[in-house]
Amino acid sequence: MSAKDVAPTEEAVPAAAAEAVIVSKPANFVEEAVGKRVSVKLAHGSEYRGLLACMDGLMNITMQDTEEYRGGLLRKRYGDAFLRGNNATDQHETTQKKSQAPGSS
């Protein structure tokens, strides 16, 4: 596989690894993550966890059932939250369930 055989929107992968590597686009992550729990870390250190409702082309993020963490500790719960994409440093899907309120089962 040569670089000229790769479509302009795909990343080139060395020929030896081409069959073993699946190149994923950020848009694919977003499409697959909508409706799932995600974690978003912001530049100032806070982390927000919740259900990804949508994300636009500027990486602005709308979340539902959102929780704010600082230093790994739950600080606050929000219903819906809007995070500006220029503040996000890391976004990933998480398998963690929503935190339980202290003293609840």
Backbone hydrogen bonds in HBPLUS format (Angstrom, degrees):
<---DONOR---> <-ACCEPTOR-->    atom                        ^
c    i                          cat <-CA-CA->   ^        H-A-AA   ^      H-
h    n   atom  resd res      DA  || num        DHA   H-A  angle D-A-AA Bond
n    s   type  num  typ     dist DA aas  dist angle  dist       angle   num
A0005-ASP N   A0002-SER O   2.95 MM   3  5.35 151.7  2.03 110.7 119.6     1
A0006-VAL N   A0003-ALA O   3.28 MM   3  5.50 163.0  2.32 107.2 112.4     2
A0010-GLU N   A0007-ALA O   3.04 MM   3  5.51 166.1  2.06 121.9 126.4     3
A0017-ALA N   A0014-PRO O   2.97 MM   3  5.51 136.1  2.16 113.6 125.3     4
A0018-ALA N   A0014-PRO O   2.94 MM   4  5.90 118.6  2.33 146.9 163.3     5
A0018-ALA N   A0015-ALA O   3.29 MM   3  5.00 148.1  2.40  94.2 103.4     6
A0020-ALA N   A0017-ALA O   3.00 MM   3  5.33 132.7  2.23 108.9 122.1     7
A0021-VAL N   A0017-ALA O   3.05 MM   4  6.03 133.5  2.28 161.2 174.4     8
A0028-ASN N   A0025-LYS O   2.93 MM   3  5.31 130.8  2.17 108.7 121.5     9
A0029-PHE N   A0025-LYS O   3.39 MM   4  6.88 150.7  2.48 149.1 156.7    10
A0030-VAL N   A0026-PRO O   3.12 MM   4  6.47 161.7  2.15 155.0 159.0    11
A0031-GLU N   A0027-ALA O   2.99 MM   4  6.21 166.6  2.01 150.8 154.1    12
A0032-GLU N   A0028-ASN O   3.02 MM   4  6.17 159.9  2.06 149.6 154.7    13
A0033-ALA N   A0029-PHE O   2.85 MM   4  5.92 138.6  2.02 146.4 158.6    14
A0033-ALA N   A0030-VAL O   3.18 MM   3  5.05 125.5  2.49  93.0 107.2    15
A0034-VAL N   A0030-VAL O   3.12 MM   4  6.15 134.7  2.33 153.3 159.7    16
A0036-LYS N   A0033-ALA O   2.86 MM   3  5.26 157.5  1.91 141.1 140.9    17
A0035-GLY N   A0052-LEU O   2.74 MM  17  5.34 167.1  1.76 152.4 157.0    18
A0052-LEU N   A0036-LYS O   3.00 MM  16  5.91 165.2  2.02 159.8 157.4    19
A0094-THR N   A0037-ARG O   2.97 MM  57  5.68 173.6  1.98 138.0 137.9    20
A0038-VAL N   A0050-GLY O   2.78 MM  12  5.68 159.5  1.82 164.7 167.1    21
A0050-GLY N   A0038-VAL O   3.10 MM  12  5.68 154.9  2.17 152.4 160.2    22
A0039-SER N   A0092-HIS O   2.78 MM  53  5.49 160.6  1.82 164.6 171.4    23
A0092-HIS N   A0039-SER O   2.99 MM  53  5.49 157.4  2.04 154.0 161.2    24
A0040-VAL N   A0048-TYR O   2.80 MM   8  5.18 157.9  1.85 150.8 158.5    25
A0048-TYR N   A0040-VAL O   2.81 MM   8  5.18 164.7  1.83 148.4 152.6    26
A0041-LYS N   A0090-ASP O   2.81 MM  49  5.10 159.7  1.85 147.2 154.3    27
A0089-THR N   A0041-LYS O   2.77 MM  48  5.69 171.8  1.78 154.9 157.3    28
A0090-ASP N   A0041-LYS O   3.42 MM  49  5.10 154.4  2.49 135.6 134.3    29
A0042-LEU N   A0046-SER O   2.86 MM   4  5.51 168.8  1.88 167.1 169.0    30
A0045-GLY N   A0042-LEU O   2.99 MM   3  5.51 163.8  2.01 119.1 123.5    31
A0043-ALA N   A0087-ASN O   2.75 MM  44  5.49 143.7  1.88 155.6 168.0    32
A0047-GLU N   A0069-TYR O   2.87 MM  22  5.04 160.4  1.91 150.8 154.4    33
A0069-TYR N   A0047-GLU O   2.72 MM  22  5.04 162.6  1.75 159.2 163.7    34
A0049-ARG N   A0067-GLU O   2.92 MM  18  5.24 157.9  1.96 147.9 155.2    35
A0067-GLU N   A0049-ARG O   2.79 MM  18  5.24 149.6  1.88 148.2 158.6    36
A0051-LEU N   A0064-GLN O   2.91 MM  13  5.03 158.1  1.95 149.8 151.6    37
A0064-GLN N   A0051-LEU O   2.85 MM  13  5.03 151.3  1.93 139.5 149.2    38
A0053-ALA N   A0062-THR O   2.78 MM   9  5.36 157.5  1.83 148.0 151.7    39
A0054-CYS N   A0062-THR O   3.30 MM   8  5.32 155.7  2.36 135.3 137.1    40
A0062-THR N   A0054-CYS O   2.94 MM   8  5.32 167.9  1.95 158.7 157.5    41
A0056-ASP N   A0060-ASN O   3.13 MM   4  5.54 149.3  2.22 142.7 152.0    42
A0059-MET N   A0056-ASP O   2.94 MM   3  5.23 156.4  1.99 117.8 120.7    43
A0061-ILE N   A0083-LEU O   2.83 MM  22  5.05 167.8  1.85 154.3 157.7    44
A0083-LEU N   A0061-ILE O   2.77 MM  22  5.05 165.2  1.79 153.2 158.2    45
A0063-MET N   A0081-ALA O   2.85 MM  18  5.21 164.7  1.88 152.7 157.6    46
A0081-ALA N   A0063-MET O   2.91 MM  18  5.21 156.3  1.97 144.0 146.3    47
A0065-ASP N   A0079-GLY O   2.73 MM  14  4.86 110.3  2.21 131.1 150.3    48
A0066-THR N   A0079-GLY O   3.33 MM  13  5.92 156.1  2.39 135.1 140.7    49
A0078-TYR N   A0066-THR O   2.73 MM  12  5.07 174.4  1.73 158.4 157.9    50
A0068-GLU N   A0076-LYS O   2.78 MM   8  5.21 170.0  1.79 161.5 163.5    51
A0075-ARG N   A0068-GLU O   2.75 MM   7  5.56 176.6  1.75 162.7 162.6    52
A0070-ARG N   A0073-LEU O   3.01 MM   3  5.42 154.1  2.08 147.4 150.1    53
A0073-LEU N   A0070-ARG O   3.11 MM   3  5.42 165.7  2.13 113.0 115.6    54
A0087-ASN N   A0084-ARG O   3.11 MM   3  5.79 163.8  2.14 120.2 125.4    55
A0088-ALA N   A0085-GLY O   3.24 MM   3  5.33 148.4  2.34 103.0 111.6    56
A0104-SER N   A0101-ALA O   2.97 MM   3  5.57 157.7  2.02 144.8 143.7    57
